[in-house]
C-alpha cells in the first residue's frame, strides 16, 4: 500500500467520519454503479438504522467486533472501511450458521475514486487473521447483493463460496442477497 495511506482500527473519534463514509460508499456502490433505484426515503431509513454514528460507536466499543479503516495520512480523509464480528442467524439466515460462534464480515467498502489501489486487499489481510484469532476454527460469513458480480469475484478470490441466499430490505425495497462462506483454515 502507498505510504500515504494507513490501515488502522477505528476508535470512537472516527464515528462521524465513518457514518459519512458509509453513506457515501453505499450510494456510490448501489445507486451509481449497480443502478439500484433506491428512494431517498429508503436510504434515509437504512442510514438512520445502520449507518449512524451511534451504530458505529456500538461496533467500536464491542470487544467481539472490529472496525478498520483506511486513512489518507496527508489529510485525515477516510477512504475505505470494514466491519467484522459475530455472525447471527438473524442477519444470515442459513441453517449452518452458529450464532455468536461463527464470524461475519458485515461490511467492506472503498470509495469509488480510491479503488484499484489495493485497499480491499489490505482490509482482507487484517480481517482474515482477526477472524481466525477471535473465532478460531469457525467459518467466516458475509452477504453480497446477487447482482454485484465484481464483489462476488473479489470474495471468491479469498476462499468464499456461495451457499444460498435470501431477500433483504433496504427500506421498502426488496433485494436478493447471496450468503457466502469461507471455511476455517485448519492449522
C-alpha positions in Angstrom: 0.0 0.0 0.0 1.1 3.5 -0.7 2.8 5.1 2.3 0.3 7.9 2.1 -2.4 5.5 3.5 -2.6 3.5 6.7 -4.9 0.7 7.7 -5.9 1.1 11.4 -8.6 0.1 13.8 -11.2 2.7 14.2 -11.7 4.5 17.5 -14.6 6.4 19.0 -13.3 9.7 17.5 -14.0 8.2 14.0 -17.7 7.6 14.3 -18.9 10.8 12.5 -16.5 10.3 9.6 -17.3 6.6 9.4 -21.0 7.3 9.2 -20.4 9.8 6.4 -18.1 7.4 4.6 -20.6 4.6 4.9 -23.3 6.7 3.4 -21.1 7.9 0.5 -19.8 4.4 -0.3 -23.3 2.8 -0.2 -24.6 5.5 -2.5 -21.7 5.0 -4.9 -21.8 1.3 -5.0 -25.6 0.7 -5.0 -27.0 3.6 -6.9 -24.2 4.9 -9.1 -22.5 1.7 -10.1 -25.1 -1.0 -9.7 -28.0 1.2 -10.6 -30.3 0.1 -7.8 -33.1 2.7 -7.8 -33.4 3.2 -4.0 -35.7 6.0 -3.0 -34.3 8.7 -0.7 -36.8 7.6 2.0 -35.5 4.0 1.8 -31.9 5.1 2.0 -32.5 7.6 4.8 -34.3 4.8 6.8 -31.4 2.5 6.2 -28.8 5.1 7.1 -30.6 6.0 10.3 -30.7 2.4 11.5 -27.4 1.0 10.1 -25.0 3.9 9.3 -25.5 6.3 12.2 -22.6 7.4 14.4 -24.2 5.7 17.3 -24.3 2.4 15.3 -20.6 2.7 14.7 -19.9 3.6 18.3 -21.6 0.3 19.4 -19.5 -1.7 17.0 -16.2 0.0 18.0 -17.0 -0.4 21.8 -18.0 -4.1 21.4 -15.0 -6.3 22.1 -16.4 -9.1 19.8 -16.4 -6.7 16.8 -13.8 -4.8 14.9 -13.9 -1.8 12.6 -11.0 -1.0 10.4 -10.4 1.9 8.1 -8.0 3.1 5.5 -7.0 6.7 6.2 -5.2 9.2 4.0 -2.4 10.4 6.2 -2.0 13.7 4.3 -5.4 15.0 5.1 -7.1 12.5 7.5 -9.7 11.5 5.0 -11.2 8.0 5.4 -11.3 6.2 2.0 -12.3 2.6 3.0 -13.6 0.6 5.9 -14.6 -2.8 7.0 -16.6 -4.2 9.9 -16.4 -7.8 11.3 -17.8 -9.6 14.3 -20.0 -12.4 15.4 -22.4 -13.9 12.9 -26.0 -14.0 13.8 -28.7 -16.2 12.2 -31.0 -13.2 12.2 -28.5 -11.5 9.8 -27.6 -14.5 7.8 -30.5 -17.0 8.0 -28.6 -20.0 6.8 -29.1 -23.4 8.6 -25.3 -23.8 9.0 -24.8 -20.5 10.9 -23.9 -20.9 14.5 -24.9 -17.6 16.1 -22.2 -15.9 18.1 -19.7 -18.7 17.3 -19.2 -18.1 13.6 -17.7 -14.8 12.3 -19.2 -12.4 9.9 -17.7 -9.8 7.6 -20.5 -7.2 7.8 -19.1 -4.6 5.5 -16.2 -3.8 3.3 -16.4 -0.6 1.2 -13.9 1.5 -0.7 -14.5 5.0 -2.1 -15.0 4.7 -5.8 -12.3 7.3 -6.6 -9.8 5.3 -4.5 -10.4 1.8 -5.9 -7.7 -0.2 -7.7 -5.2 0.7 -5.1 -5.3 -2.5 -3.1 -7.4 -1.1 -0.2 -9.8 -4.0 -0.3 -7.0 -6.5 -0.2 -5.3 -4.6 2.7 -8.5 -4.8 4.7 -8.9 -8.5 3.9 -5.3 -9.0 5.1 -6.4 -7.8 8.6 -9.9 -9.2 8.6 -8.9 -12.8 8.0 -6.3 -13.2 10.7 -8.5 -11.3 13.2 -11.4 -13.6 12.4 -9.3 -16.7 12.8 -8.0 -15.4 16.1 -11.3 -14.3 17.6 -13.4 -17.1 16.1 -11.0 -20.0 15.9 -11.9 -23.0 13.7 -15.2 -21.2 12.8 -16.3 -20.1 9.3 -16.5 -16.5 8.2 -19.8 -15.5 6.6 -20.9 -12.5 4.5 -23.8 -11.4 2.4 -23.4 -9.7 -1.0 -26.1 -8.4 -3.5 -26.9 -11.1 -6.0 -26.1 -8.7 -8.9 -22.8 -7.5 -7.6 -20.6 -9.8 -9.6 -17.4 -7.8 -9.0 -17.7 -8.2 -5.2 -18.6 -11.8 -5.6 -15.3 -12.4 -7.6 -13.4 -10.5 -5.0 -14.7 -12.6 -2.2 -14.2 -15.9 -4.2 -10.6 -15.0 -4.5 -10.4 -15.1 -0.7 -11.9 -18.6 -0.5 -15.6 -17.6 0.0 -18.2 -19.8 -1.8 -21.9 -19.0 -2.5 -24.0 -21.2 -0.2 -27.5 -19.7 -0.6 -29.4 -16.5 -0.3 -32.4 -14.6 0.9 -34.4 -11.5 0.4 -33.1 -8.3 2.0 -34.8 -5.0 2.5 -33.5 -1.5 2.3 -36.4 0.5 3.5 -39.3 -0.8 1.4 -37.2 -2.1 -1.5 -36.6 -5.9 -1.6 -33.3 -7.2 -3.0 -31.8 -10.7 -3.2 -28.6 -11.3 -1.3 -26.3 -14.3 -1.5 -24.7 -15.9 1.5 -21.0 -16.5 1.1 -19.0 -18.7 3.5 -15.3 -19.1 4.0 -14.4 -22.3 5.9 -12.0 -22.0 8.8 -8.4 -22.8 7.9 -7.0 -25.9 9.6 -3.7 -25.4 11.4 
